[in-house]
Amino acid sequence: MDIYVLDGDFNKIGFPIDNYISCIWRTSFYEIGDFELYLAYDKETLSLLRTGAYLVRDQDMNFNDGMYYQNVMEIKSIKVDTNEENGDYITVTGKDLKALLNQRVILNDKISSSTLNEHITLMNILPEVFEANFSNPVNPYRKIENVRLVFNEYDHHEHIIVEGDIHDNAGDWMIEQCKTYECGIIPYVNTQKSSCPGTVDYIVKRIRNNKNIVFSDEYIDISASSYTRSGENRKNVAIVSGNEVEGVKIVQTVNDEKYSGWNRYETYISSSASSDDCLKDGETTNQNLEEAYRSVLQHEGEKALLETKVQETFECDISSYGQYQLGKDFLLGDKVTIVNKYDIKAQGVIVEIIDTYNETGRTIIPTFSDFEVI
């Protein structure tokens, strides 16, 4: 596998690097990916490697008929170790292009005021945040040239709520929104001559339900697995205490009549929600205000109970010698099925892939999100 060095416009420079001792490429569906390149000291190679340059593997230059580069990494650190007995070595580390999102904080009064407590969708808030802080900010010094946010086959129009002012790190905030609504931001370098070569497309992609992939013991796909079912933290009734409405303290109980006796597990919640948030232009009657406020407390209790139900966990290690191949059969962001030797089935999303080359060959280790036992 050859590794190419790219300049600031993502053009190849110098010669391909193939004399490394080991290469670890960690790609992530949600988080920022990273890499480590370890090689014997070579003056010519070191002259190519410099902080701020980019690296791409030859296998990642053929994506979509070569029109895009994927899994491109930026060099962040170069270390040279010299030792008379063991020899001289270079260690190069860095992060993928998603790290760019952490170079800005969100500074946009329009976003933090107009969308506060209003129902919006991911498809309108993410482009607004991106444009205001990366591609077309008010302050020209904050602008980053040749970057775009693109939705790829994304049709998720569920309303979301932006809570509080947004003045966070832009990357952390955007990634957290994507996690919540089951999508990832994947950067690609656009190399099409008919377009604008060197443009970085940050593509918002939904989790893909890959029903054709079933990892199982039968085909030596699973090297180890562990299943746990625990009800230790189980709660099924929430008593939510709010503030007063017309001098009467409002307490809303979730699932009050559903569970009793030995089967009732209660949790108490002191709500920070205020009944004032339910007022609408002074037209809300006391009765309607109490109903609206109880609805808010009910939702808060239901949300808390989701985190205290019986927990089923499934963990597994995937063999590098199984029947499926990365890039051909499964991709980062695929939801796949796992079946262990006792026919316990679970579904999980491939959220990270560690791809390693060294003297022993190639090893691919996928990491899964929390499994859902089915």
DODRENKOL-579792 format. One record per residue (C-alpha): residue number from 1; x, y, z. Coordinates in Angstrom, 2 decimals. Layout:
+-----+---------+---------+---------+
|   n |       x |       y |       z |
+-----+---------+---------+---------+
| NUM |       X |       Y |       Z |
...
+-----+---------+---------+---------+
end
This chain:
+-----+---------+---------+---------+
|   n |       x |       y |       z |
+-----+---------+---------+---------+
|   1 |    0.00 |    0.00 |    0.00 |
|   2 |    1.41 |    3.38 |   -1.06 |
|   3 |    0.83 |    6.60 |    0.84 |
|   4 |    0.88 |    9.93 |   -0.97 |
|   5 |    1.69 |   13.37 |    0.43 |
|   6 |   -0.67 |   16.18 |   -0.62 |
|   7 |   -0.09 |   19.93 |   -0.51 |
|   8 |   -2.54 |   22.54 |    0.79 |
|   9 |   -4.61 |   22.26 |   -2.41 |
|  10 |   -4.62 |   18.44 |   -2.15 |
|  11 |   -2.28 |   17.93 |   -5.10 |
|  12 |    0.19 |   15.03 |   -4.92 |
|  13 |    3.77 |   16.05 |   -4.26 |
|  14 |    7.01 |   14.09 |   -4.29 |
|  15 |    6.97 |   10.32 |   -4.43 |
|  16 |    4.73 |    7.64 |   -2.88 |
|  17 |    5.83 |    6.40 |    0.55 |
|  18 |    6.03 |    2.63 |    0.81 |
|  19 |    8.99 |    2.06 |    3.12 |
|  20 |    7.09 |    2.35 |    6.40 |
|  21 |    7.34 |   -0.23 |    9.17 |
|  22 |    3.74 |    0.16 |   10.30 |
|  23 |    0.73 |    2.23 |    9.35 |
|  24 |   -2.36 |    2.59 |   11.57 |
|  25 |   -5.36 |    4.34 |   10.00 |
|  26 |   -8.36 |    4.82 |   12.35 |
|  27 |  -11.53 |    6.07 |   10.66 |
|  28 |  -14.66 |    6.98 |   12.58 |
|  29 |  -18.29 |    7.51 |   11.59 |
|  30 |  -18.97 |   10.00 |   14.38 |
|  31 |  -15.70 |   11.16 |   15.92 |
|  32 |  -12.49 |   12.55 |   14.42 |
|  33 |  -10.25 |    9.86 |   12.93 |
|  34 |   -6.46 |    9.70 |   13.29 |
|  35 |   -3.36 |    7.88 |   12.06 |
|  36 |    0.18 |    6.87 |   12.99 |
|  37 |    2.94 |    6.23 |   10.45 |
|  38 |    6.17 |    4.65 |   11.71 |
|  39 |    9.19 |    4.33 |    9.43 |
|  40 |   12.98 |    4.16 |    9.44 |
|  41 |   14.70 |    7.52 |    9.08 |
|  42 |   15.12 |    8.63 |    5.50 |
|  43 |   16.20 |   12.16 |    4.59 |
|  44 |   14.17 |   12.37 |    1.38 |
|  45 |   11.02 |   11.05 |    3.02 |
|  46 |   11.41 |   13.43 |    5.96 |
|  47 |   11.69 |   16.36 |    3.54 |
|  48 |    8.17 |   15.53 |    2.25 |
|  49 |    6.58 |   15.08 |    5.66 |
|  50 |    5.75 |   18.38 |    7.31 |
|  51 |    2.99 |   19.62 |    9.60 |
|  52 |    0.03 |   21.00 |    7.70 |
|  53 |    0.49 |   18.64 |    4.74 |
|  54 |   -1.94 |   15.81 |    4.08 |
|  55 |   -1.65 |   12.06 |    3.57 |
|  56 |   -3.87 |    9.72 |    1.57 |
|  57 |   -3.56 |    5.97 |    0.95 |
|  58 |   -3.71 |    4.73 |   -2.64 |
|  59 |   -6.74 |    2.59 |   -1.79 |
|  60 |   -8.60 |    5.76 |   -0.74 |
|  61 |   -7.85 |    7.61 |   -4.00 |
|  62 |  -10.08 |    5.36 |   -6.07 |
|  63 |  -13.32 |    6.23 |   -4.30 |
|  64 |  -16.15 |    6.90 |   -6.76 |
|  65 |  -13.91 |    6.30 |   -9.81 |
|  66 |  -11.18 |    8.52 |   -8.43 |
|  67 |  -13.32 |   11.67 |   -8.33 |
|  68 |  -12.94 |   11.89 |   -4.57 |
|  69 |  -10.29 |   11.08 |   -1.97 |
|  70 |  -11.58 |    9.65 |    1.29 |
|  71 |   -9.97 |    9.14 |    4.70 |
|  72 |   -7.50 |   11.98 |    4.07 |
|  73 |   -5.37 |   12.81 |    7.13 |
|  74 |   -3.59 |   16.03 |    8.08 |
|  75 |   -0.10 |   15.75 |    9.59 |
|  76 |   -0.11 |   17.24 |   13.08 |
|  77 |    3.12 |   15.92 |   14.59 |
|  78 |    6.47 |   14.59 |   13.38 |
|  79 |    8.90 |   12.95 |   15.79 |
|  80 |   12.45 |   11.83 |   14.95 |
|  81 |   14.15 |    9.40 |   17.35 |
|  82 |   17.87 |    8.61 |   17.06 |
|  83 |   19.57 |    5.72 |   18.80 |
|  84 |   23.02 |    4.27 |   18.05 |
|  85 |   21.96 |    0.74 |   18.97 |
|  86 |   18.41 |    0.56 |   17.63 |
|  87 |   18.59 |    2.96 |   14.70 |
|  88 |   16.80 |    6.16 |   13.73 |
|  89 |   13.04 |    6.32 |   13.22 |
|  90 |   10.30 |    8.76 |   12.23 |
|  91 |    6.84 |    8.74 |   13.82 |
|  92 |    4.15 |   10.80 |   12.06 |
|  93 |    0.71 |   11.35 |   13.59 |
|  94 |   -2.33 |   13.42 |   12.75 |
|  95 |   -6.11 |   13.62 |   12.34 |
|  96 |   -8.63 |   13.43 |    9.54 |
|  97 |  -10.29 |   16.43 |    7.92 |
|  98 |  -13.19 |   16.35 |   10.38 |
|  99 |  -10.78 |   18.05 |   12.81 |
| 100 |  -11.33 |   21.26 |   10.82 |
| 101 |  -14.76 |   21.54 |   12.46 |
| 102 |  -13.05 |   22.09 |   15.81 |
| 103 |  -11.24 |   25.18 |   14.53 |
| 104 |  -14.32 |   27.34 |   15.02 |
| 105 |  -16.75 |   28.14 |   17.79 |
| 106 |  -20.35 |   28.97 |   16.96 |
| 107 |  -20.78 |   32.74 |   16.82 |
| 108 |  -24.12 |   33.61 |   15.31 |
| 109 |  -26.78 |   35.58 |   17.17 |
| 110 |  -29.36 |   34.58 |   14.58 |
| 111 |  -28.96 |   30.91 |   15.43 |
| 112 |  -28.81 |   31.37 |   19.18 |
| 113 |  -31.90 |   33.58 |   19.27 |
| 114 |  -34.23 |   32.77 |   16.37 |
| 115 |  -34.12 |   28.99 |   16.84 |
| 116 |  -34.15 |   28.96 |   20.64 |
| 117 |  -36.90 |   26.62 |   21.84 |
| 118 |  -38.33 |   26.47 |   18.32 |
| 119 |  -38.85 |   23.28 |   16.36 |
| 120 |  -36.32 |   22.93 |   13.55 |
| 121 |  -34.81 |   20.09 |   11.57 |
| 122 |  -31.26 |   18.88 |   11.27 |
| 123 |  -31.37 |   19.66 |    7.56 |
| 124 |  -31.76 |   23.38 |    8.19 |
| 125 |  -29.76 |   23.94 |   11.39 |
| 126 |  -26.52 |   22.19 |   10.30 |
| 127 |  -26.13 |   24.13 |    7.02 |
| 128 |  -26.92 |   27.35 |    8.86 |
| 129 |  -24.25 |   26.69 |   11.48 |
| 130 |  -21.74 |   25.62 |    8.81 |
| 131 |  -22.30 |   28.64 |    6.58 |
| 132 |  -22.23 |   31.12 |    9.46 |
| 133 |  -18.98 |   29.80 |   10.92 |
| 134 |  -17.03 |   28.17 |    8.08 |
| 135 |  -18.00 |   28.82 |    4.47 |
| 136 |  -19.58 |   32.30 |    4.65 |
| 137 |  -19.23 |   33.95 |    8.08 |
| 138 |  -19.85 |   37.66 |    8.64 |
| 139 |  -16.23 |   38.13 |    9.69 |
| 140 |  -14.15 |   37.45 |    6.53 |
| 141 |  -11.16 |   36.40 |    8.66 |
| 142 |  -13.15 |   33.39 |    9.90 |
| 143 |  -13.93 |   32.15 |    6.38 |
| 144 |  -12.44 |   28.87 |    5.13 |
| 145 |  -12.24 |   28.60 |    1.35 |
| 146 |  -13.44 |   25.59 |   -0.64 |
| 147 |  -15.48 |   23.79 |    2.03 |
| 148 |  -19.09 |   22.63 |    1.65 |
| 149 |  -21.65 |   20.80 |    3.78 |
| 150 |  -23.66 |   18.33 |    1.69 |
| 151 |  -26.57 |   16.05 |    2.59 |
| 152 |  -26.22 |   12.72 |    0.80 |
| 153 |  -29.46 |   10.71 |    0.46 |
| 154 |  -30.55 |   12.20 |    3.76 |
| 155 |  -34.33 |   12.56 |    4.11 |
| 156 |  -34.67 |   12.90 |    7.87 |
| 157 |  -37.11 |   15.73 |    8.61 |
| 158 |  -37.85 |   15.00 |   12.26 |
| 159 |  -38.09 |   18.18 |   14.30 |
| 160 |  -35.40 |   18.81 |   16.89 |
| 161 |  -35.14 |   21.36 |   19.68 |
| 162 |  -32.14 |   23.62 |   20.14 |
| 163 |  -31.85 |   24.15 |   23.89 |
| 164 |  -30.14 |   27.32 |   25.08 |
| 165 |  -27.68 |   29.62 |   23.34 |
| 166 |  -25.21 |   27.94 |   21.02 |
| 167 |  -21.71 |   29.23 |   21.65 |
| 168 |  -19.99 |   25.86 |   21.73 |
| 169 |  -17.12 |   24.40 |   19.78 |
| 170 |  -18.67 |   23.97 |   16.33 |
| 171 |  -17.30 |   20.48 |   15.70 |
| 172 |  -18.36 |   19.08 |   19.07 |
| 173 |  -21.86 |   20.53 |   18.68 |
| 174 |  -22.38 |   19.33 |   15.11 |
| 175 |  -21.09 |   15.84 |   15.86 |
| 176 |  -23.33 |   15.57 |   18.92 |
| 177 |  -26.41 |   16.51 |   16.84 |
| 178 |  -25.48 |   13.87 |   14.27 |
| 179 |  -25.07 |   11.20 |   16.95 |
| 180 |  -28.53 |   11.99 |   18.29 |
| 181 |  -30.16 |   11.64 |   14.89 |
| 182 |  -28.12 |    8.67 |   13.62 |
| 183 |  -25.95 |   10.23 |   10.99 |
| 184 |  -22.28 |   11.06 |   10.58 |
| 185 |  -20.26 |   13.82 |    8.92 |
| 186 |  -17.79 |   12.23 |    6.49 |
| 187 |  -15.21 |   14.46 |    4.72 |
| 188 |  -14.24 |   13.83 |    1.09 |
| 189 |  -11.77 |   15.76 |   -1.08 |
| 190 |  -13.43 |   16.61 |   -4.39 |
| 191 |  -10.88 |   16.18 |   -7.20 |
| 192 |  -13.20 |   16.65 |  -10.19 |
| 193 |  -11.70 |   19.01 |  -12.75 |
| 194 |  -15.17 |   20.01 |  -13.94 |
| 195 |  -15.99 |   21.19 |  -10.46 |
| 196 |  -13.62 |   22.93 |   -8.06 |
| 197 |  -10.69 |   20.58 |   -7.40 |
| 198 |   -9.45 |   20.67 |   -3.84 |
| 199 |  -12.88 |   21.37 |   -2.35 |
| 200 |  -13.62 |   19.45 |    0.85 |
| 201 |  -17.18 |   18.14 |    0.95 |
| 202 |  -18.42 |   17.39 |    4.45 |
| 203 |  -21.16 |   14.92 |    3.61 |
| 204 |  -23.90 |   14.18 |    6.15 |
| 205 |  -24.70 |   10.47 |    5.79 |
| 206 |  -27.34 |    8.43 |    7.55 |
| 207 |  -26.63 |    5.07 |    9.12 |
| 208 |  -27.14 |    2.42 |    6.44 |
| 209 |  -29.06 |   -0.70 |    7.45 |
| 210 |  -26.96 |   -3.37 |    5.75 |
| 211 |  -29.33 |   -6.33 |    6.05 |
| 212 |  -27.08 |   -8.56 |    3.93 |
| 213 |  -24.30 |   -8.67 |    6.52 |
| 214 |  -24.65 |  -11.17 |    9.36 |
| 215 |  -21.46 |  -11.85 |   11.32 |
| 216 |  -21.68 |  -15.29 |   12.95 |
| 217 |  -19.66 |  -18.04 |   14.61 |
| 218 |  -20.69 |  -20.41 |   11.85 |
| 219 |  -18.39 |  -18.67 |    9.36 |
| 220 |  -15.62 |  -17.80 |   11.85 |
| 221 |  -16.61 |  -14.13 |   11.77 |
| 222 |  -16.71 |  -13.80 |   15.57 |
| 223 |  -13.63 |  -14.52 |   17.66 |
| 224 |  -15.24 |  -13.70 |   21.05 |
| 225 |  -18.55 |  -12.40 |   22.41 |
| 226 |  -20.19 |  -11.45 |   25.69 |
| 227 |  -23.91 |  -11.00 |   26.51 |
| 228 |  -25.28 |   -9.43 |   29.71 |
| 229 |  -28.84 |   -8.73 |   30.88 |
| 230 |  -29.12 |   -6.55 |   33.98 |
| 231 |  -32.09 |   -5.06 |   35.84 |
| 232 |  -30.03 |   -3.64 |   38.69 |
| 233 |  -30.88 |    0.00 |   37.89 |
| 234 |  -34.43 |   -0.63 |   36.75 |
| 235 |  -37.05 |    2.07 |   37.34 |
| 236 |  -40.55 |    2.07 |   35.84 |
| 237 |  -42.39 |    4.89 |   37.65 |
| 238 |  -41.19 |    8.51 |   37.65 |
| 239 |  -42.47 |   11.09 |   40.15 |
| 240 |  -41.64 |   14.48 |   38.64 |
| 241 |  -41.85 |   17.50 |   40.91 |
| 242 |  -42.30 |   20.91 |   39.27 |
| 243 |  -43.03 |   24.44 |   40.44 |
| 244 |  -46.34 |   26.01 |   41.50 |
| 245 |  -49.25 |   27.03 |   39.29 |
| 246 |  -51.64 |   29.42 |   41.06 |
| 247 |  -50.20 |   28.44 |   44.43 |
| 248 |  -50.48 |   24.69 |   43.84 |
| 249 |  -47.30 |   22.64 |   43.45 |
| 250 |  -47.50 |   20.46 |   40.38 |
| 251 |  -46.34 |   16.83 |   40.67 |
| 252 |  -46.71 |   14.55 |   37.66 |
| 253 |  -46.39 |   10.77 |   38.03 |
| 254 |  -45.48 |    8.74 |   34.97 |
| 255 |  -46.87 |    5.17 |   34.79 |
| 256 |  -48.70 |    5.63 |   38.13 |
| 257 |  -51.47 |    3.10 |   37.40 |
| 258 |  -49.35 |    0.77 |   35.31 |
| 259 |  -47.14 |   -0.71 |   38.04 |
| 260 |  -47.85 |   -1.61 |   41.67 |
| 261 |  -46.61 |   -3.73 |   44.57 |
| 262 |  -43.38 |   -5.66 |   44.05 |
| 263 |  -43.34 |   -4.70 |   40.38 |
| 264 |  -43.19 |   -0.93 |   41.05 |
| 265 |  -39.75 |    0.74 |   40.96 |
| 266 |  -39.94 |    4.48 |   41.60 |
| 267 |  -37.55 |    7.32 |   40.84 |
| 268 |  -37.91 |   10.96 |   41.96 |
| 269 |  -37.08 |   13.88 |   39.65 |
| 270 |  -36.89 |   17.51 |   40.69 |
| 271 |  -37.65 |   19.30 |   37.45 |
| 272 |  -35.87 |   22.47 |   36.41 |
| 273 |  -38.60 |   23.23 |   33.84 |
| 274 |  -40.74 |   26.28 |   34.62 |
| 275 |  -44.44 |   26.70 |   33.96 |
| 276 |  -43.61 |   30.18 |   32.63 |
| 277 |  -42.17 |   28.50 |   29.52 |
| 278 |  -45.69 |   27.29 |   28.68 |
| 279 |  -47.21 |   30.77 |   28.56 |
| 280 |  -48.23 |   32.00 |   25.11 |
| 281 |  -48.69 |   35.76 |   24.73 |
| 282 |  -50.76 |   35.98 |   27.90 |
| 283 |  -53.66 |   34.04 |   26.37 |
| 284 |  -53.10 |   30.80 |   28.29 |
| 285 |  -55.74 |   30.10 |   30.97 |
| 286 |  -54.74 |   28.60 |   34.31 |
| 287 |  -56.30 |   25.28 |   33.34 |
| 288 |  -54.55 |   25.16 |   29.99 |
| 289 |  -51.31 |   26.25 |   31.64 |
| 290 |  -51.43 |   23.38 |   34.12 |
| 291 |  -52.19 |   20.87 |   31.35 |
| 292 |  -49.32 |   22.16 |   29.23 |
| 293 |  -46.95 |   22.12 |   32.19 |
| 294 |  -47.94 |   18.60 |   33.17 |
| 295 |  -47.21 |   17.54 |   29.60 |
| 296 |  -43.69 |   18.97 |   29.93 |
| 297 |  -43.14 |   17.10 |   33.22 |
| 298 |  -44.59 |   13.91 |   31.70 |
| 299 |  -42.09 |   14.08 |   28.83 |
| 300 |  -39.22 |   14.67 |   31.25 |
| 301 |  -40.23 |   11.64 |   33.31 |
| 302 |  -40.59 |    9.39 |   30.26 |
| 303 |  -37.16 |   10.44 |   29.05 |
| 304 |  -35.62 |    9.64 |   32.43 |
| 305 |  -37.22 |    6.18 |   32.52 |
| 306 |  -35.69 |    5.28 |   29.17 |
| 307 |  -32.29 |    5.46 |   30.85 |
| 308 |  -33.27 |    3.15 |   33.73 |
| 309 |  -34.87 |    0.20 |   31.96 |
| 310 |  -33.49 |   -3.34 |   31.96 |
| 311 |  -30.16 |   -3.23 |   30.15 |
| 312 |  -29.06 |   -5.81 |   27.60 |
| 313 |  -25.48 |   -5.50 |   26.38 |
| 314 |  -23.68 |   -7.44 |   23.70 |
| 315 |  -19.99 |   -7.17 |   22.92 |
| 316 |  -17.98 |   -9.03 |   20.33 |
| 317 |  -14.67 |   -9.15 |   18.49 |
| 318 |  -14.74 |   -9.65 |   14.73 |
| 319 |  -12.18 |  -11.96 |   13.16 |
| 320 |   -9.90 |  -10.56 |   10.45 |
| 321 |  -10.31 |  -13.85 |    8.57 |
| 322 |  -14.09 |  -13.84 |    8.21 |
| 323 |  -16.16 |  -13.98 |    5.06 |
| 324 |  -16.77 |  -10.23 |    4.67 |
| 325 |  -14.37 |   -7.61 |    3.30 |
| 326 |  -14.14 |   -3.96 |    4.29 |
| 327 |  -15.06 |   -1.63 |    1.42 |
| 328 |  -16.69 |   -4.43 |   -0.54 |
| 329 |  -19.24 |   -5.96 |    1.80 |
| 330 |  -19.47 |   -3.43 |    4.63 |
| 331 |  -18.61 |    0.21 |    5.21 |
| 332 |  -18.19 |    2.63 |    8.06 |
| 333 |  -21.66 |    3.61 |    9.28 |
| 334 |  -23.35 |    0.29 |    8.36 |
| 335 |  -25.80 |   -1.31 |   10.77 |
| 336 |  -25.11 |   -5.05 |   10.74 |
| 337 |  -26.34 |   -8.15 |   12.56 |
| 338 |  -24.30 |  -10.33 |   14.91 |
| 339 |  -25.27 |  -13.90 |   15.88 |
| 340 |  -23.20 |  -15.80 |   18.46 |
| 341 |  -22.96 |  -19.57 |   18.93 |
| 342 |  -26.00 |  -19.59 |   21.28 |
| 343 |  -28.18 |  -17.83 |   18.68 |
| 344 |  -28.24 |  -14.55 |   20.59 |
| 345 |  -28.79 |  -11.86 |   17.96 |
| 346 |  -27.92 |   -8.18 |   18.13 |
| 347 |  -27.59 |   -5.23 |   15.79 |
| 348 |  -24.86 |   -2.63 |   15.96 |
| 349 |  -23.45 |    0.21 |   13.87 |
| 350 |  -19.83 |    0.12 |   12.70 |
| 351 |  -18.65 |    3.43 |   14.15 |
| 352 |  -14.89 |    2.97 |   13.89 |
| 353 |  -12.41 |    0.93 |   11.84 |
| 354 |   -8.74 |    0.48 |   12.72 |
| 355 |   -6.84 |   -0.56 |    9.60 |
| 356 |   -3.25 |   -1.64 |   10.37 |
| 357 |   -0.36 |   -2.59 |    8.07 |
| 358 |    2.92 |   -3.96 |    9.46 |
| 359 |    5.43 |   -6.75 |    8.92 |
| 360 |    2.83 |   -9.39 |    9.81 |
| 361 |    0.34 |   -8.17 |    7.20 |
| 362 |   -2.96 |   -6.31 |    7.33 |
| 363 |   -5.41 |   -6.32 |   10.25 |
| 364 |   -8.87 |   -4.73 |   10.21 |
| 365 |  -10.66 |   -4.21 |   13.52 |
| 366 |  -14.20 |   -2.75 |   13.36 |
| 367 |  -15.67 |   -1.15 |   16.48 |
| 368 |  -19.41 |   -1.17 |   17.04 |
| 369 |  -21.82 |    1.18 |   18.78 |
| 370 |  -23.88 |   -0.17 |   21.65 |
| 371 |  -25.64 |   -3.30 |   20.41 |
| 372 |  -29.39 |   -3.64 |   20.44 |
| 373 |  -30.35 |   -7.23 |   21.25 |
| 374 |  -33.13 |   -8.45 |   18.94 |
+-----+---------+---------+---------+
end
